[in-house]
Amino acid sequence: MQKLACIILAAGKGSRMKSDLPKPLHAVAGQPMVQHVIDAANALNPEKLVVVVGKDMDALAQAVQPHDVAVQDVPNGTGGAVKPTRQYLDGFDGDVVILFGDSPLITPESIEKLVKARRAHPDTGLVFSAMLPDDPGMYGRMVVEKDDILDRIVEYKDCTEEQRKITLCNGGIMCADGRHLFGWLEKLSNDNVQGEYYVTHLPEIARADNLATRFIEIPEEDMAGINSREDLARVEKLLQNRLRKKAMENGVTLQDPDTVMFCFDTEIGHDVTIGANVVFGRGVTIESGAEILPFSHLEDCIIRSGAKIGPFARIRPGSDIGENAKIGNFVETKKAVIGKGAKASHLSYLGDVEIGAEANIGAGTITCNYDGFLKYKTVIGAGAFIGSNSSLIAPVTVGAGAYVGAGSAVSGTVPADGLAVTRAKTLIRAEWAKKFRDKKRKEKEQGV
């Protein structure tokens, strides 16, 4: 079996991001961009995976554990970035793929395409990715010798006017023969405008060893890099479009696709309908047949088959919404296990709660779960009825089939099929309002 190693270059300072957070840790679809690249690489089961970080990037080094980390002490180009990985790859005789930590749209398919292209030609030491962008801009230009044989890559700043007319551009990622890679890196020169060591200069060195450099075309989108907040927004949009397309292909109805924001790990069954302006955080699973109405926000939760969420619902971590249950408008749940067919249709907070099947939670019900120090649990039995504007002061248990009268503040235990009502006696005074208004008007006229 042929060996594979992956190197991910993530040492760039990202100064254009204007952030204290290392650029590779900025999130795209809810996950650090570098982790997207790691996931794509790991899909090919590499024997080694090394992430190159910059000096003083401890947070990034910690975030990419348990993978090996190499440090580029001086920012001196892509060639200089690859060199420190030798401590992990010295003597490695398989293929080495070099990726970029700020290109989160790269796919396992594109990486595999590079590897297969190198393995298909024994006379090939390097395979570079190429693309034909609508606007070649500042990309390095690929000078082709013949067919898919690459003569050299010229960085844009080093290009002549004639070379800048070339439309075939360097995509960045590459695959190299690990038996030669580090020896070739030692021969790199920094005799260029930037004074840096570029892996794009390796083709000339490989040629001296009678090994060719080839190129394969990969979709421009897969290579999209992030250097600014504007780039971050652009790549976020591209990835969201991928996630939306995948959801719809899997049998999900998106009523207004452009307004639905998925997370990288969102799992949705078929025949789910999602309304406009729905946002998914991490860890959401939605089973088949559920419906998520507009303007709802969900994170770290399970929505069971046939459940209905929203509109304007917030489903927070630890929530498990049962089959055919309903969480309606302006209802917030947190660590809430909602039983089959239970309903909380309007204006409620349900935190640290277990609600039985077919229970009904009236409008304005609040589980009072926090005393400023600890959280306490509320348990509501199957078929219980909680009247509107009730405060359930945890720890509290409402038994199966029990009723809580509207406007009640309840603590302790309400027995099954029992009734709890805590409200003041209604006081009615005829003509009171008229007398009150007359009195106040008179005081106002007198300037009291």
C-alpha positions as CSV (number, residue, x, y, z in Angstrom):
1,M,0.0,0.0,0.0
2,Q,1.4,3.4,-1.0
3,K,2.0,5.9,1.8
4,L,0.6,9.4,2.1
5,A,1.5,12.3,4.3
6,C,-0.1,15.7,4.4
7,I,1.4,19.1,5.4
8,I,-0.9,22.0,6.2
9,L,0.7,25.4,6.0
10,A,-1.0,27.7,8.7
11,A,1.8,30.0,9.8
12,G,0.6,33.2,8.1
13,K,0.1,36.1,10.4
14,G,-3.2,37.1,8.7
15,S,-2.6,40.8,9.4
16,R,-5.4,41.8,7.0
17,M,-7.9,40.1,9.3
18,K,-7.1,42.7,12.0
19,S,-7.7,40.2,14.7
20,D,-6.0,38.8,17.9
21,L,-7.2,35.3,16.8
22,P,-4.8,33.5,14.5
23,K,-6.4,33.5,11.0
24,P,-6.7,29.7,10.7
25,L,-8.9,29.7,13.8
26,H,-11.6,32.0,12.3
27,A,-14.7,29.9,11.8
28,V,-16.4,29.0,8.5
29,A,-19.8,27.2,8.9
30,G,-19.1,26.9,12.6
31,Q,-15.7,25.3,12.5
32,P,-12.2,26.8,12.4
33,M,-11.0,27.0,8.8
34,V,-7.9,25.0,9.4
35,Q,-10.1,22.1,10.8
36,H,-11.9,22.0,7.5
37,V,-8.6,21.4,5.8
38,I,-7.6,18.8,8.4
39,D,-10.9,16.9,7.9
40,A,-10.4,16.9,4.1
41,A,-6.9,15.5,4.5
42,N,-7.9,12.9,7.1
43,A,-10.5,11.6,4.7
44,L,-7.6,10.1,2.7
45,N,-6.2,8.3,5.9
46,P,-2.7,9.8,5.7
47,E,0.1,8.1,7.6
48,K,1.3,11.5,8.8
49,L,-0.4,14.9,9.1
50,V,1.7,17.9,10.1
51,V,0.4,21.4,10.7
52,V,2.9,24.3,10.3
53,V,2.2,27.2,12.6
54,G,4.0,30.5,13.2
55,K,6.0,31.6,16.1
56,D,3.9,32.4,19.2
57,M,0.8,30.7,17.8
58,D,0.2,28.6,20.9
59,A,-3.5,28.7,20.5
60,L,-3.4,27.4,17.0
61,A,-0.9,24.7,18.0
62,Q,-3.2,23.6,20.7
63,A,-6.3,23.6,18.5
64,V,-4.9,21.2,15.9
65,Q,-3.9,18.5,18.5
66,P,-3.4,15.6,18.4
67,H,-1.7,16.2,15.0
68,D,2.0,17.0,14.8
69,V,3.0,20.6,14.8
70,A,6.0,22.2,13.2
71,V,7.0,25.9,13.8
72,Q,8.1,28.3,11.1
73,D,10.2,30.7,13.2
74,V,10.7,33.2,10.3
75,P,8.1,34.0,7.7
76,N,10.2,33.3,4.6
77,G,7.8,31.8,2.1
78,T,6.1,28.5,1.4
79,G,9.4,26.7,1.0
80,G,10.6,27.9,4.3
81,A,7.3,26.8,5.8
82,V,7.6,23.2,4.6
83,K,11.2,22.8,5.8
84,P,10.4,22.4,9.6
85,T,8.2,19.4,8.9
86,R,11.3,17.4,8.1
87,Q,11.5,16.5,11.8
88,Y,8.4,14.4,11.3
89,L,8.8,13.3,7.7
90,D,12.6,12.7,7.3
91,G,13.0,9.4,5.5
92,F,9.3,9.3,4.5
93,D,9.2,7.6,1.1
94,G,5.5,8.1,0.2
95,D,3.6,11.0,-1.4
96,V,3.5,14.3,0.4
97,V,0.5,16.6,-0.2
98,I,1.0,20.3,0.8
99,L,-2.2,22.2,1.7
100,F,-3.1,25.6,3.0
101,G,-4.8,26.2,6.3
102,D,-6.7,29.2,5.0
103,S,-8.4,27.3,2.1
104,P,-11.3,25.5,3.9
105,L,-13.2,24.6,0.7
106,I,-10.6,22.0,-0.4
107,T,-12.3,18.6,-0.8
108,P,-11.0,15.1,-0.4
109,E,-11.8,14.5,-4.0
110,S,-9.4,17.2,-5.2
111,I,-6.6,16.1,-2.9
112,E,-7.0,12.5,-4.1
113,K,-6.9,13.7,-7.7
114,L,-3.5,15.2,-7.1
115,V,-2.2,12.0,-5.5
116,K,-3.5,9.8,-8.2
117,A,-1.9,12.0,-10.9
118,R,1.5,11.7,-9.3
119,R,1.3,8.0,-8.8
120,A,0.1,7.4,-12.4
121,H,3.5,8.7,-13.8
122,P,6.7,7.1,-12.3
123,D,8.7,9.9,-14.0
124,T,6.8,12.6,-12.1
125,G,8.2,14.1,-9.0
126,L,5.7,16.9,-8.5
127,V,2.0,17.6,-9.4
128,F,0.7,21.1,-8.9
129,S,-3.0,22.2,-8.9
130,A,-4.0,24.5,-11.7
131,M,-7.1,26.6,-12.3
132,L,-8.5,29.0,-14.9
133,P,-10.1,31.8,-12.9
134,D,-12.3,34.4,-14.6
135,D,-9.9,37.0,-13.2
136,P,-6.3,35.7,-13.0
137,G,-5.4,38.8,-10.9
138,M,-2.4,38.3,-8.6
139,Y,-2.2,34.5,-8.9
140,G,1.1,32.9,-9.9
141,R,1.2,32.0,-13.6
142,M,1.9,28.4,-14.9
143,V,4.3,28.2,-17.9
144,V,3.5,24.9,-19.7
145,E,6.0,22.9,-21.6
146,K,3.6,20.6,-23.4
147,D,0.3,18.8,-22.6
148,D,0.2,18.5,-18.8
149,I,4.0,19.0,-18.3
150,L,4.8,22.1,-16.3
151,D,7.9,24.1,-17.1
152,R,7.8,26.5,-14.2
153,I,5.5,28.6,-12.0
154,V,6.2,32.3,-11.8
155,E,4.9,34.4,-8.9
156,Y,2.9,37.3,-10.1
157,K,5.3,39.9,-8.7
158,D,8.1,38.2,-10.6
159,C,6.2,37.9,-13.9
160,T,7.1,39.7,-17.1
161,E,4.3,41.6,-18.9
162,E,4.0,38.7,-21.3
163,Q,3.8,36.1,-18.5
164,R,1.0,38.0,-16.9
165,K,-1.1,37.4,-19.9
166,I,-1.1,33.6,-19.1
167,T,-4.6,32.5,-17.8
168,L,-3.5,29.2,-16.3
169,C,-2.9,30.0,-12.7
170,N,-1.3,28.2,-9.7
171,G,-3.9,26.7,-7.4
172,G,-1.4,26.4,-4.6
173,I,-1.8,22.8,-3.3
174,M,0.6,20.2,-4.6
175,C,1.8,16.6,-4.3
176,A,5.5,15.7,-4.1
177,D,7.5,12.5,-4.1
178,G,8.6,12.3,-0.4
179,R,11.9,10.6,-1.3
180,H,13.1,13.8,-2.9
181,L,11.1,16.7,-1.3
182,F,13.4,17.8,1.5
183,G,16.5,17.5,-0.6
184,W,14.9,19.7,-3.2
185,L,13.9,22.2,-0.5
186,E,17.5,22.6,0.5
187,K,18.3,23.7,-3.0
188,L,15.7,26.5,-3.2
189,S,17.0,30.0,-3.7
190,N,15.5,33.2,-2.3
191,D,16.7,35.3,-5.3
192,N,13.4,36.9,-6.1
193,V,11.6,40.2,-5.5
194,Q,10.3,39.1,-2.1
195,G,13.5,37.4,-0.9
196,E,11.5,34.3,0.0
197,Y,11.8,30.5,-0.6
198,Y,8.9,29.3,-2.8
199,V,7.8,25.7,-3.4
200,T,6.7,27.0,-6.8
201,H,10.4,27.0,-7.7
202,L,10.7,23.2,-7.2
203,P,9.9,22.2,-10.8
204,E,13.3,23.5,-12.1
205,I,15.1,21.5,-9.3
206,A,13.1,18.3,-10.0
207,R,14.0,18.6,-13.7
208,A,17.7,18.5,-12.8
209,D,16.9,15.0,-11.3
210,N,15.2,14.0,-14.5
211,L,11.8,14.1,-12.8
212,A,8.9,15.9,-14.5
213,T,6.4,18.3,-13.0
214,R,2.8,17.9,-14.0
215,F,-0.4,19.9,-13.3
216,I,-4.0,19.0,-13.0
217,E,-6.9,21.4,-13.1
218,I,-9.0,21.7,-9.9
219,P,-12.1,23.9,-9.4
220,E,-11.2,27.4,-8.5
221,E,-13.7,27.3,-5.6
222,D,-11.8,24.5,-3.9
223,M,-8.7,26.7,-3.7
224,A,-10.4,29.8,-2.4
225,G,-8.2,31.4,0.2
226,I,-9.0,33.7,3.1
227,N,-6.9,36.8,3.8
228,S,-9.4,39.3,4.9
229,R,-12.9,39.6,6.5
230,E,-14.3,40.1,3.0
231,D,-12.7,36.8,1.9
232,L,-14.1,35.2,5.0
233,A,-17.6,36.3,4.1
234,R,-17.2,35.2,0.5
235,V,-16.0,31.7,1.5
236,E,-18.7,31.4,4.1
237,K,-21.2,32.0,1.4
238,L,-19.6,29.4,-0.9
239,L,-19.6,26.8,1.8
240,Q,-23.2,27.5,2.8
241,N,-24.2,27.0,-0.8
242,R,-22.6,23.6,-0.8
243,L,-24.3,22.7,2.4
244,R,-27.7,23.9,1.1
245,K,-27.3,22.0,-2.1
246,K,-26.4,18.8,-0.2
247,A,-29.4,19.2,2.1
248,M,-31.8,19.6,-0.8
249,E,-30.3,16.7,-2.7
250,N,-30.9,14.6,0.4
251,G,-34.6,15.4,0.4
252,V,-34.8,18.6,2.6
253,T,-37.1,21.4,1.5
254,L,-35.5,24.9,2.0
255,Q,-38.2,27.5,1.5
256,D,-35.7,30.3,1.0
257,P,-32.2,28.6,0.6
258,D,-30.2,31.8,0.6
259,T,-31.3,32.7,4.1
260,V,-30.7,29.3,5.9
261,M,-27.3,29.1,7.7
262,F,-26.0,25.6,8.3
263,C,-23.2,24.4,10.5
264,F,-20.5,22.1,9.2
265,D,-22.0,19.1,11.2
266,T,-25.8,19.7,10.8
267,E,-27.6,16.4,10.2
268,I,-31.0,16.5,8.6
269,G,-33.3,13.6,7.6
270,H,-35.5,13.5,4.5
271,D,-38.8,15.3,4.2
272,V,-37.8,18.0,6.6
273,T,-39.0,21.5,5.8
274,I,-36.9,24.5,6.8
275,G,-38.3,28.0,6.6
276,A,-36.6,31.3,5.9
277,N,-33.9,32.8,8.2
278,V,-33.2,29.7,10.2
279,V,-29.7,29.4,11.8
280,F,-28.1,26.2,12.9
281,G,-25.3,26.1,15.4
282,R,-23.1,23.1,16.2
283,G,-24.4,19.6,16.9
284,V,-27.9,19.8,15.5
285,T,-29.7,16.6,14.4
286,I,-33.2,16.8,12.8
287,E,-35.1,13.6,12.1
288,S,-37.3,13.0,9.1
289,G,-40.6,14.8,8.8
290,A,-39.8,17.6,11.2
291,E,-40.5,21.2,10.4
292,I,-38.5,24.3,11.4
293,L,-40.4,27.5,10.9
294,P,-38.8,30.9,10.0
295,F,-36.4,32.8,12.3
296,S,-35.6,29.9,14.6
297,H,-32.1,29.3,16.0
298,L,-31.0,25.8,17.0
299,E,-27.7,24.4,18.5
300,D,-26.6,21.1,20.1
301,C,-30.0,19.6,20.0
302,I,-32.1,16.7,18.6
303,I,-35.4,17.4,16.9
304,R,-37.4,14.2,16.6
305,S,-39.6,13.0,13.7
306,G,-42.7,15.1,13.1
307,A,-41.8,17.8,15.6
308,K,-42.6,21.4,14.8
309,I,-40.3,24.3,15.8
310,G,-41.0,28.0,15.6
311,P,-41.4,30.5,14.2
312,F,-38.9,32.6,16.3
313,A,-38.0,29.6,18.6
314,R,-34.6,29.2,20.2
315,I,-33.5,25.6,20.9
316,R,-30.4,25.6,23.0
317,P,-27.8,22.9,24.0
318,G,-29.1,19.7,25.5
319,S,-32.6,20.0,24.2
320,D,-34.3,16.8,22.9
321,I,-37.7,17.6,21.2
322,G,-39.8,14.5,20.9
323,E,-41.8,13.1,18.1
324,N,-44.7,15.4,17.0
325,A,-43.9,17.8,19.8
326,K,-44.4,21.5,19.2
327,I,-42.1,24.3,20.3
328,G,-43.8,27.5,19.2
329,N,-43.1,31.2,18.7
330,F,-40.8,32.9,21.2
331,V,-40.2,29.7,23.2
332,E,-36.7,29.0,24.5
333,T,-35.5,25.6,25.6
334,K,-32.3,24.6,27.3
335,K,-31.4,21.1,28.6
336,A,-35.1,20.3,27.9
337,V,-36.4,16.8,27.1
338,I,-39.8,17.3,25.6
339,G,-41.9,14.2,25.3
340,K,-43.9,12.9,22.3
341,G,-46.7,15.2,21.3
342,A,-46.1,17.7,24.1
343,K,-46.7,21.4,23.3
344,A,-45.3,24.7,24.3
345,S,-46.8,27.0,21.8
346,H,-45.9,30.5,22.9
347,L,-43.7,32.7,25.0
348,S,-42.1,30.3,27.4
349,Y,-38.7,29.6,28.9
350,L,-38.1,25.8,29.5
351,G,-34.7,25.2,31.0
352,D,-33.4,22.1,32.9
353,V,-36.8,20.4,32.4
354,E,-38.3,17.0,31.5
355,I,-41.7,17.2,30.0
356,G,-43.8,14.1,29.5
357,A,-45.8,13.0,26.4
358,E,-48.8,15.1,25.5
359,A,-48.3,17.6,28.2
360,N,-49.4,21.2,27.5
361,I,-47.4,24.2,28.5
362,G,-49.4,27.4,28.5
363,A,-48.3,30.8,27.2
364,G,-45.8,32.6,29.4
365,T,-44.8,29.6,31.5
366,I,-41.3,30.0,33.0
367,T,-39.2,27.3,34.7
368,C,-37.4,29.2,37.4
369,N,-34.2,27.0,37.4
370,Y,-31.5,29.2,38.9
371,D,-31.0,30.7,42.4
372,G,-27.8,32.6,41.5
373,F,-25.6,29.6,42.4
374,L,-27.0,26.3,41.2
375,K,-29.4,25.0,38.5
376,Y,-32.4,22.9,39.5
377,K,-34.7,20.6,37.6
378,T,-38.4,20.7,36.7
379,V,-40.3,17.5,35.9
380,I,-43.7,17.6,34.3
381,G,-45.5,14.4,33.9
382,A,-47.3,13.0,30.8
383,G,-50.6,14.7,30.0
384,A,-50.1,17.5,32.6
385,F,-51.6,20.9,31.9
386,I,-49.7,24.0,32.9
387,G,-51.9,27.1,32.7
388,S,-50.7,30.4,31.2
389,N,-48.3,32.7,33.0
390,S,-47.2,30.1,35.5
391,S,-43.9,30.1,37.3
392,L,-42.5,26.6,38.1
393,I,-39.9,27.2,40.8
394,A,-37.4,24.4,40.7
395,P,-36.9,21.9,42.1
396,V,-40.5,21.1,41.3
397,T,-42.5,18.1,40.0
398,V,-45.9,18.2,38.4
399,G,-47.4,14.7,38.3
400,A,-48.9,13.0,35.3
401,G,-52.3,14.4,34.3
402,A,-52.0,17.2,37.0
403,Y,-53.2,20.8,36.4
404,V,-51.5,24.0,37.3
405,G,-53.9,26.9,37.3
406,A,-53.0,30.0,35.2
407,G,-51.0,32.6,37.0
408,S,-49.6,30.2,39.6
409,A,-46.2,30.1,41.2
410,V,-45.6,26.5,42.1
411,S,-42.8,24.7,43.9
412,G,-42.5,21.3,45.5
413,T,-44.6,18.4,44.3
414,V,-48.0,18.4,42.6
415,P,-49.4,14.8,42.7
416,A,-50.6,13.0,39.6
417,D,-54.1,14.2,38.5
418,G,-53.9,16.9,41.2
419,L,-54.4,20.7,41.0
420,A,-52.1,23.5,42.1
421,V,-53.4,27.0,42.2
422,T,-51.5,29.9,43.9
423,R,-53.2,33.2,43.2
424,A,-54.4,36.1,45.3
425,K,-58.2,36.6,45.8
426,T,-59.7,38.8,43.1
427,L,-60.8,42.2,44.6
428,I,-63.4,44.1,42.6
429,R,-64.4,47.7,43.4
430,A,-67.3,49.2,41.4
431,E,-66.7,52.7,40.1
432,W,-63.1,52.7,41.4
433,A,-61.5,53.6,38.1
434,K,-63.7,56.6,37.5
435,K,-63.0,58.0,40.9
436,F,-59.3,57.5,40.5
437,R,-59.2,59.3,37.1
438,D,-61.2,62.2,38.5
439,K,-58.9,62.5,41.5
440,K,-55.8,62.5,39.3
441,R,-57.1,65.0,36.8
442,K,-57.9,67.4,39.7
443,E,-54.4,67.0,41.1
444,K,-52.9,67.6,37.7
445,E,-54.9,70.8,37.3
446,Q,-53.8,72.0,40.7
447,G,-50.2,71.2,39.9
448,V,-49.9,68.8,42.8
